[in-house]
Amino acid sequence: MQATEETNQVQPGEVQTRIDPEVLSSLGISQEDVNQLNREKREFELYLQGLKGKGHEYYRQIARGLPINPPTLDTNFSMPTSDNPASIPDMTVSAIEQNQGSLNPQSVRKIKAGMKIILEDFGQAALTNNDWQTAVNAYDVATENGIMHNPQVLSQLRTVSESDKAVGVEIAQAIQQRQNLRKPNPTFSETQPQQTSAETGYRPAPNNPNPIPTLP
């Protein structure tokens, strides 16, 4: 009896959910199963909290040419590295796709959730640094269904665009590029020749012939 009580003890920081033994018995589970699930949820929350700010630091390392220490998302998986911060979001998705076969479903879930936290911080750091292409790429990957479904980020970009129309056009091009790559037959494909920066006063967003990798 004592051993059972010790097994069911609640660990520090764990939220205990007591369920009627008759309910548990009818489903073939025990109170320890409930406690174990609560522990796993708490560990997952702590894992995500521990990643906060690491995307910002990772961007700073790349942007300033500092020694790169990519964030670790799981025991055998770290964020990819590149001298070009704008390529990091899609590289991360590709790396997850390539390694999914060797990872268990729990690890994949953990890595995807961690990637979202990292890229949101990464994108915010890019916004602060006026690195529009990287910011758009990061938030497009981190946001379910893409950056156009992230009203908070779009509001930030709108503020920038309204204060500097040339920058606004650059941001719009970067977003449209992501939209075009998501759609097999984009409506707003670049069928018209782009004007040069000398003609318009702004720098066109670079073209990326590679489609956006997507996670299943």
Backbone bond lengths (Angstrom), bond angles and torsions (degrees), N, CA, C in turn:
res aa  C-N    CA-C-N  psi(-1)  N-CA   C-N-CA  omega(-1)  CA-C   N-CA-C  phi
1 M - - - 1.466 - - 1.525 110.45 -
2 Q 1.336 113.99 -40.31 1.467 118.45 -178.82 1.521 110.83 -66.26
3 A 1.366 115.65 -38.73 1.465 118.91 -179.72 1.527 110.59 -62.58
4 T 1.352 116.12 -38.81 1.467 119.80 178.78 1.510 111.22 -64.29
5 E 1.321 116.49 -41.21 1.456 120.83 179.95 1.519 110.76 -63.71
6 E 1.351 116.77 -39.82 1.460 120.12 179.88 1.531 110.39 -66.93
7 T 1.356 115.61 -37.72 1.463 119.43 -179.74 1.507 111.52 -64.06
8 N 1.355 115.87 -35.25 1.452 120.86 -176.59 1.513 113.88 -90.01
9 Q 1.336 116.76 5.56 1.455 118.95 179.27 1.525 110.24 -63.02
10 V 1.316 115.47 142.34 1.455 121.07 179.87 1.519 109.30 -84.16
11 Q 1.327 116.31 129.68 1.457 121.67 179.95 1.523 110.05 -78.23
12 P 1.350 117.06 157.20 1.474 120.14 178.69 1.523 111.13 -54.86
13 G 1.343 116.47 132.18 1.458 121.18 179.11 1.517 114.11 83.57
14 E 1.337 116.75 -4.23 1.460 120.31 -178.43 1.520 110.53 -88.58
15 V 1.302 116.72 136.56 1.458 121.70 176.52 1.515 108.50 -92.05
16 Q 1.303 116.50 122.06 1.453 120.63 -177.03 1.528 110.75 -89.42
17 T 1.313 116.53 130.41 1.456 121.89 176.90 1.518 107.92 -115.98
18 R 1.303 117.83 108.12 1.457 122.58 -179.24 1.522 109.76 -89.42
19 I 1.321 115.78 128.79 1.452 122.21 178.77 1.525 108.15 -123.27
20 D 1.297 116.25 140.89 1.462 122.16 -179.86 1.531 109.52 -52.27
21 P 1.340 117.84 127.98 1.473 121.13 179.93 1.525 113.33 -54.07
22 E 1.339 116.22 -32.25 1.468 119.01 -179.98 1.524 110.36 -66.64
23 V 1.340 116.49 -38.04 1.464 120.63 177.48 1.522 110.27 -65.22
24 L 1.326 115.81 -45.25 1.464 120.27 179.87 1.523 111.37 -62.20
25 S 1.333 115.48 -44.75 1.460 120.64 -178.73 1.521 111.36 -61.97
26 S 1.311 116.33 -37.91 1.464 119.90 -179.07 1.524 111.92 -66.18
27 L 1.324 116.74 -22.41 1.469 121.72 -179.51 1.524 112.80 -103.32
28 G 1.325 115.94 -0.88 1.461 119.66 178.29 1.505 114.40 73.60
29 I 1.342 117.46 26.59 1.463 120.98 177.25 1.520 109.58 -125.25
30 S 1.331 115.76 169.84 1.460 120.76 -176.71 1.525 110.62 -122.96
31 Q 1.329 115.21 170.20 1.456 119.69 176.70 1.526 110.57 -63.31
32 E 1.319 116.58 -31.92 1.468 119.65 177.63 1.528 110.95 -64.43
33 D 1.336 117.43 -35.16 1.468 120.26 175.73 1.530 110.21 -61.22
34 V 1.323 115.62 -40.49 1.468 120.95 178.65 1.519 109.76 -64.91
35 N 1.326 116.11 -46.44 1.466 120.68 -179.09 1.534 111.23 -62.98
36 Q 1.342 115.66 -39.63 1.459 119.86 179.91 1.518 111.00 -63.71
37 L 1.328 116.64 -41.82 1.467 120.41 178.12 1.521 110.63 -62.62
38 N 1.335 116.43 -41.01 1.465 119.98 178.08 1.518 111.39 -63.17
39 R 1.343 116.68 -38.97 1.469 119.95 178.34 1.522 110.65 -64.06
40 E 1.333 116.30 -43.12 1.463 120.03 -179.54 1.526 111.17 -64.05
41 K 1.324 116.72 -38.90 1.465 120.38 177.86 1.520 110.63 -63.96
42 R 1.331 115.74 -42.12 1.461 120.25 -179.71 1.536 111.01 -65.50
43 E 1.335 116.71 -41.64 1.462 120.66 178.29 1.526 110.66 -62.59
44 F 1.343 116.52 -38.34 1.462 121.08 179.67 1.525 110.47 -66.23
45 E 1.318 116.65 -41.71 1.464 121.08 177.58 1.522 111.05 -62.08
46 L 1.337 116.50 -42.40 1.469 120.94 179.35 1.528 110.60 -66.14
47 Y 1.321 116.08 -36.85 1.468 121.14 177.52 1.526 110.42 -60.62
48 L 1.328 116.64 -47.40 1.467 120.44 -179.84 1.523 111.28 -66.01
49 Q 1.324 116.97 -40.38 1.465 120.58 178.12 1.522 111.18 -61.93
50 G 1.330 115.77 -35.57 1.462 120.58 -179.50 1.517 113.75 -69.08
51 L 1.329 116.62 -18.06 1.468 120.68 179.27 1.514 113.20 -87.68
52 K 1.312 117.35 -13.52 1.456 121.14 -179.04 1.532 110.51 -57.77
53 G 1.317 115.86 129.92 1.464 121.31 178.19 1.521 113.88 89.63
54 K 1.335 117.89 -17.04 1.462 119.16 -176.94 1.528 112.36 -72.38
55 G 1.336 116.41 -29.74 1.459 119.01 176.60 1.513 111.66 -66.82
56 H 1.338 116.09 -37.03 1.465 121.14 177.82 1.526 110.17 -63.91
57 E 1.318 116.03 -44.97 1.464 120.41 -179.95 1.529 110.81 -66.21
58 Y 1.327 116.96 -38.56 1.459 121.02 179.46 1.528 110.49 -63.40
59 Y 1.326 116.83 -42.56 1.464 119.87 177.43 1.530 110.10 -62.46
60 R 1.321 116.88 -43.08 1.468 121.15 -179.07 1.529 110.54 -59.81
61 Q 1.316 116.94 -40.95 1.465 120.35 179.61 1.522 111.20 -62.23
62 I 1.331 116.19 -44.91 1.469 120.05 -178.49 1.527 111.02 -69.45
63 A 1.341 116.36 -47.93 1.465 120.83 -175.51 1.524 112.32 -63.44
64 R 1.322 117.39 -32.61 1.472 121.02 -177.45 1.522 112.93 -98.08
65 G 1.319 117.09 3.62 1.461 119.69 179.09 1.511 113.50 68.23
66 L 1.320 117.48 29.50 1.459 122.30 179.54 1.521 110.15 -85.21
67 P 1.334 117.29 165.07 1.474 118.85 173.57 1.527 110.16 -55.17
68 I 1.316 115.46 131.23 1.461 120.00 -174.00 1.524 111.31 -92.98
69 N 1.323 115.08 127.80 1.462 121.91 175.69 1.528 107.31 -124.27
70 P 1.346 117.32 86.99 1.468 120.10 -174.12 1.524 112.63 -63.14
71 P 1.312 117.99 141.78 1.465 121.35 178.61 1.527 111.46 -61.66
72 T 1.316 116.11 141.30 1.461 122.11 176.86 1.519 109.31 -92.96
73 L 1.323 116.55 126.64 1.458 121.44 -179.05 1.529 112.40 -100.03
74 D 1.320 116.24 -20.54 1.456 121.59 176.62 1.521 107.50 -159.54
75 T 1.315 116.68 173.66 1.465 120.87 -175.87 1.525 112.13 -52.29
76 N 1.322 117.44 -43.45 1.459 121.61 -176.34 1.527 113.13 -115.23
77 F 1.334 116.44 25.87 1.465 118.40 -178.59 1.516 110.97 -145.94
78 S 1.348 114.64 122.08 1.467 121.35 176.08 1.529 108.99 -122.36
79 M 1.331 115.63 161.43 1.463 119.70 175.81 1.530 109.06 -61.36
80 P 1.337 118.15 144.38 1.464 120.56 177.36 1.526 110.82 -69.53
81 T 1.317 116.21 164.48 1.458 120.58 -179.46 1.530 110.21 -117.56
82 S 1.325 115.09 150.75 1.461 121.88 178.13 1.514 108.58 -165.56
83 D 1.326 115.77 151.11 1.463 120.24 174.50 1.520 111.41 -75.70
84 N 1.331 116.41 -15.34 1.455 121.81 -179.31 1.529 109.02 -105.50
85 P 1.323 118.83 104.04 1.463 120.46 -177.18 1.519 114.04 -59.93
86 A 1.341 117.58 -29.34 1.466 120.56 -178.59 1.522 112.59 -64.77
87 S 1.325 116.77 -20.82 1.468 120.00 -178.28 1.530 112.74 -88.38
88 I 1.323 117.45 -14.39 1.466 121.45 -175.29 1.531 113.33 -59.07
89 P 1.338 120.25 -46.20 1.475 119.26 -178.02 1.528 113.61 -56.48
90 D 1.332 117.59 -51.14 1.462 120.14 -178.61 1.523 111.66 -69.67
91 M 1.318 117.74 -33.59 1.456 120.98 176.44 1.525 110.67 -62.66
92 T 1.326 116.24 -37.29 1.460 119.94 179.59 1.519 111.12 -65.72
93 V 1.332 116.61 -44.74 1.468 120.52 178.31 1.523 109.99 -60.58
94 S 1.322 117.27 -44.64 1.461 121.09 -179.89 1.525 111.08 -62.09
95 A 1.330 116.72 -40.72 1.463 120.85 -179.78 1.526 110.96 -64.19
96 I 1.324 117.10 -39.36 1.471 120.70 178.07 1.525 109.53 -65.10
97 E 1.329 117.04 -44.05 1.466 120.76 179.59 1.526 110.99 -60.19
98 Q 1.334 115.68 -42.13 1.464 120.35 -177.37 1.520 112.40 -68.29
99 N 1.328 117.00 -27.64 1.467 120.65 -176.10 1.522 114.23 -102.18
100 Q 1.332 117.72 -0.91 1.457 119.86 -176.10 1.518 112.94 -58.95
101 G 1.329 117.28 -34.47 1.455 120.56 -178.68 1.513 113.91 -64.34
102 S 1.328 116.61 -26.83 1.468 120.39 -177.95 1.528 112.44 -100.38
103 L 1.329 117.44 4.12 1.460 121.70 -179.01 1.521 110.27 -113.73
104 N 1.344 115.91 144.44 1.451 118.30 175.86 1.532 109.44 -78.48
105 P 1.328 117.89 159.82 1.473 120.84 -176.42 1.517 113.61 -56.08
106 Q 1.320 117.70 -35.21 1.463 120.57 179.78 1.519 110.72 -65.52
107 S 1.335 117.24 -40.47 1.462 121.30 178.58 1.525 111.03 -66.63
108 V 1.333 116.47 -40.14 1.468 120.34 179.34 1.530 109.95 -62.51
109 R 1.330 115.97 -43.99 1.469 120.44 178.64 1.528 110.11 -61.05
110 K 1.315 116.11 -43.30 1.463 121.48 -179.84 1.527 110.80 -63.11
111 I 1.322 117.07 -45.18 1.464 121.88 -178.06 1.524 111.16 -65.54
112 K 1.340 117.48 -43.08 1.466 120.44 179.86 1.521 111.40 -63.33
113 A 1.336 116.19 -42.33 1.467 119.69 179.11 1.521 110.67 -66.19
114 G 1.333 116.48 -40.36 1.459 120.27 178.18 1.510 112.21 -66.00
115 M 1.340 116.44 -39.45 1.463 120.77 177.74 1.526 110.63 -58.83
116 K 1.327 116.51 -41.34 1.464 120.50 -179.75 1.526 110.85 -60.07
117 I 1.335 116.87 -45.39 1.466 121.54 179.29 1.525 110.30 -61.81
118 I 1.325 116.24 -47.53 1.467 121.16 -177.98 1.527 110.74 -62.09
119 L 1.326 117.57 -46.95 1.465 120.52 -175.93 1.520 112.56 -70.13
120 E 1.323 117.66 -30.53 1.464 118.85 175.18 1.531 110.05 -64.21
121 D 1.320 117.43 -44.43 1.469 121.06 176.16 1.526 110.82 -65.74
122 F 1.331 115.50 -40.78 1.468 122.23 179.55 1.528 109.62 -59.97
123 G 1.327 115.78 -46.21 1.462 120.51 179.86 1.517 112.60 -65.20
124 Q 1.345 116.52 -38.57 1.458 119.54 179.17 1.523 111.11 -66.57
125 A 1.331 116.31 -38.19 1.464 120.18 176.67 1.519 110.46 -63.83
126 A 1.336 116.59 -39.15 1.466 120.44 178.29 1.526 110.89 -65.59
127 L 1.332 117.17 -40.09 1.464 120.30 176.70 1.520 110.95 -59.54
128 T 1.306 116.08 -45.17 1.468 120.91 179.78 1.519 111.05 -61.06
129 N 1.341 115.81 -30.25 1.455 121.74 -177.45 1.536 112.13 -93.62
130 N 1.367 116.51 9.23 1.471 121.51 -178.13 1.530 112.66 58.45
131 D 1.304 116.61 29.34 1.464 122.61 177.88 1.526 106.98 -97.19
132 W 1.333 115.46 82.07 1.456 120.93 -169.55 1.519 113.11 -66.67
133 Q 1.325 117.35 -41.49 1.467 120.21 -178.67 1.527 111.16 -61.00
134 T 1.326 116.47 -45.64 1.467 120.26 179.51 1.524 110.96 -64.94
135 A 1.323 116.41 -41.97 1.462 120.28 -179.88 1.521 110.60 -61.36
136 V 1.323 116.71 -46.20 1.464 120.59 -179.92 1.527 110.60 -63.13
137 N 1.323 117.58 -45.23 1.466 120.92 -179.77 1.532 111.18 -61.43
138 A 1.328 115.63 -44.80 1.466 119.81 -176.81 1.528 111.32 -64.25
139 Y 1.308 116.42 -47.51 1.469 119.18 -178.84 1.529 111.96 -71.98
140 D 1.321 117.16 -28.83 1.454 119.55 178.13 1.524 110.84 -65.50
141 V 1.327 116.76 -38.11 1.463 121.64 178.23 1.529 110.83 -76.85
142 A 1.328 116.97 -39.98 1.466 120.68 -175.50 1.518 113.36 -73.39
143 T 1.334 117.15 -22.84 1.465 121.42 -176.71 1.519 110.59 -96.32
144 E 1.308 116.93 130.68 1.461 120.81 177.08 1.528 108.93 -60.51
145 N 1.330 115.05 127.84 1.478 123.06 -178.52 1.526 113.48 70.67
146 G 1.327 117.85 9.78 1.455 119.85 171.62 1.518 115.75 99.38
147 I 1.310 114.56 169.22 1.464 122.30 -172.52 1.526 112.84 -61.80
148 M 1.330 118.71 -27.99 1.463 120.76 179.89 1.529 112.16 -67.74
149 H 1.324 116.69 -8.04 1.466 121.29 176.41 1.529 110.97 -105.86
150 N 1.320 116.31 19.86 1.460 121.42 178.65 1.535 108.69 -120.07
151 P 1.339 117.78 85.44 1.473 120.48 -175.02 1.526 113.41 -61.93
152 Q 1.312 118.14 -31.83 1.464 120.33 -179.15 1.527 111.08 -64.72
153 V 1.318 116.34 -45.36 1.467 120.54 179.59 1.532 110.48 -69.54
154 L 1.317 116.75 -41.25 1.466 119.93 178.57 1.524 111.21 -60.99
155 S 1.327 116.23 -34.40 1.460 119.73 177.34 1.522 110.84 -65.08
156 Q 1.327 116.26 -41.49 1.473 119.65 177.18 1.527 110.74 -62.83
157 L 1.322 115.82 -44.35 1.464 120.08 -178.81 1.526 111.12 -67.05
158 R 1.320 117.06 -34.38 1.463 120.46 178.31 1.530 110.68 -63.76
159 T 1.332 115.71 -40.66 1.464 119.69 178.80 1.522 110.87 -60.25
160 V 1.334 115.39 -42.57 1.469 120.37 178.04 1.525 110.25 -65.26
161 S 1.323 116.10 -45.54 1.462 120.96 -176.37 1.521 112.56 -63.52
162 E 1.315 116.85 -39.50 1.460 120.40 -178.68 1.530 111.65 -69.09
163 S 1.317 116.64 -26.18 1.464 119.53 179.66 1.527 112.45 -86.60
164 D 1.339 116.58 -19.30 1.463 120.77 179.91 1.522 107.77 -148.62
165 K 1.326 116.51 98.94 1.458 121.18 -174.79 1.524 112.52 -62.18
166 A 1.327 117.13 -35.83 1.462 119.94 179.71 1.523 110.62 -62.45
167 V 1.333 115.74 -44.01 1.465 120.15 176.77 1.526 109.68 -65.19
168 G 1.327 115.89 -37.74 1.451 120.07 178.35 1.519 112.47 -58.57
169 V 1.326 116.47 -40.69 1.457 120.76 178.10 1.526 110.10 -65.55
170 E 1.318 116.96 -40.48 1.465 120.96 178.37 1.531 110.53 -61.53
171 I 1.318 116.34 -43.39 1.470 120.80 178.82 1.521 110.23 -64.92
172 A 1.342 116.38 -42.64 1.467 120.83 179.64 1.527 110.88 -60.75
173 Q 1.329 116.25 -40.67 1.462 120.09 178.29 1.527 110.76 -63.75
174 A 1.327 115.98 -41.46 1.469 119.78 -179.48 1.525 110.70 -63.91
175 I 1.330 116.52 -41.52 1.468 120.42 178.97 1.524 110.62 -67.69
176 Q 1.329 116.98 -43.60 1.459 120.05 -179.55 1.517 111.27 -63.39
177 Q 1.306 115.69 -35.94 1.460 119.98 177.28 1.526 110.52 -59.42
178 R 1.322 115.80 -43.64 1.469 119.72 178.32 1.529 110.40 -65.58
179 Q 1.319 116.38 -40.69 1.460 120.64 178.69 1.527 111.07 -61.59
180 N 1.325 116.11 -44.88 1.467 120.78 -179.36 1.521 111.56 -61.87
181 L 1.313 116.63 -39.96 1.459 120.45 -178.07 1.524 111.86 -72.63
182 R 1.324 117.05 -20.46 1.470 120.48 178.22 1.526 111.52 -80.72
183 K 1.334 116.93 -22.98 1.463 121.08 -174.08 1.529 110.66 -107.44
184 P 1.331 117.57 134.40 1.475 120.21 179.37 1.529 112.42 -59.91
185 N 1.355 116.53 -40.68 1.470 121.10 -179.33 1.522 108.82 -127.37
186 P 1.338 116.82 78.28 1.457 119.67 -176.23 1.517 113.09 -60.71
187 T 1.324 115.23 137.09 1.464 120.78 178.52 1.517 111.01 -70.29
188 F 1.343 114.72 -38.66 1.459 119.38 -175.93 1.527 110.24 -105.44
189 S 1.312 116.82 53.37 1.455 120.08 177.25 1.515 109.23 -72.56
190 E 1.303 115.45 160.49 1.465 119.85 -176.39 1.519 109.58 -82.47
191 T 1.330 116.74 77.59 1.460 121.08 -179.81 1.524 111.64 -89.13
192 Q 1.338 116.34 -20.49 1.455 120.45 -179.97 1.522 109.67 -95.17
193 P 1.322 118.74 141.62 1.463 120.35 178.18 1.519 110.74 -62.87
194 Q 1.337 116.11 137.77 1.452 120.35 179.20 1.519 110.63 -80.85
195 Q 1.305 115.02 143.57 1.454 119.53 174.89 1.518 109.51 -74.82
196 T 1.299 116.23 155.36 1.448 120.56 179.56 1.513 110.10 -80.35
197 S 1.324 115.78 163.98 1.459 119.60 179.25 1.518 111.24 -64.07
198 A 1.322 116.88 -27.54 1.464 119.44 179.43 1.528 110.40 -69.21
199 E 1.365 115.70 -30.88 1.456 119.79 -178.87 1.519 111.81 -81.08
200 T 1.311 116.43 -32.10 1.469 119.45 -172.73 1.514 114.09 -107.34
201 G 1.312 117.06 -24.47 1.459 119.74 -177.78 1.512 113.62 88.01
202 Y 1.341 118.02 1.42 1.458 120.16 176.21 1.524 109.29 -127.99
203 R 1.307 114.66 162.35 1.463 120.60 -178.60 1.520 109.03 -97.46
204 P 1.365 118.63 117.81 1.459 120.36 179.74 1.520 111.13 -62.14
205 A 1.327 116.69 146.07 1.463 120.58 177.12 1.514 108.65 -65.71
206 P 1.328 118.63 140.34 1.466 121.41 -178.13 1.521 111.07 -65.39
207 N 1.352 115.73 145.77 1.452 119.98 178.51 1.527 109.30 -79.72
208 N 1.318 116.29 146.38 1.457 121.81 177.52 1.515 107.98 -128.61
209 P 1.335 117.62 105.53 1.458 120.14 -176.06 1.524 113.72 -72.40
210 N 1.321 118.18 -11.74 1.454 121.88 -176.96 1.522 111.05 -85.37
211 P 1.340 117.60 131.70 1.470 119.20 177.60 1.506 111.37 -66.62
212 I 1.326 116.50 156.36 1.452 121.10 -179.81 1.515 109.53 -73.19
213 P 1.331 118.97 123.63 1.460 119.41 175.39 1.522 109.04 -70.74
214 T 1.312 116.69 140.89 1.466 120.74 -179.50 1.509 109.99 -124.29
215 L 1.325 115.84 146.80 1.444 120.78 178.91 1.518 110.33 -89.09
216 P 1.322 117.22 139.22 1.470 119.20 178.26 1.512 110.65 -70.80
